[in-house]
């Protein structure tokens, strides 16, 4: 009889017993880095940057205000100078107008007027040139002021040249009269060039024209007052 006992486990064929899964390996994690803007160095850099930006803004505001003040001061200085020159021009107008008027009369009348008045004209021009030399112009129109002085002296030279005419005759006298007329024309041209410089500076500074017409033209031009508008925006 066969001996009874434990049966041998049946073979599972190609399938083997499952091996239990290994425990997961621990993963090493690094320490989390602090954002740069939260570090001491980052905070210092941010603070310096904020101070720099604030300083820049303040600097721009101060510069803008200073520039505005400088423009107003510049305009006031130019207008003050133009006013001084208009006052001086009143002294130059009478003799300059008399000299200019000689171009419209016969030679005999020119000689007669020159004999009577030329020395007085020359003296007036010399006094006006001395007064002009005492005026201190703004630096930007200093060259123009020199032209104004030169113009007055040229008017004076024309008067002195006319003063020579009564003592001459014929072609010499005619030549002297022509020379005096040329000097007077040159004086007007130099004056006009000076006015162009001053008016250009005034316009650039937001001011009105100087009104410094050539002396032989009759004196300062009238400067129109600024327009006044009512509440409706219409000119009065």
Secondary structure, DSSP 8 states (H G I E B T S, - for coil): ------------TT---------------------GGGSHHHHHHHHHHHHHHHHHHHHHHHHHHHHHHHHHHHHHHHHHHHHHHHHHHHHHHHHHHHHHHGGGS-HHHHHHHHHHHHHHHHHHHHHHHHHHHT----GGGHHHHHHHHHHHHHHHHHHHHHHHHTT--HHHHHHHHHHHHHHHHHHHHHHHHHHHHHHHHHHHTT--------GGGTS---------B-TTS-B-
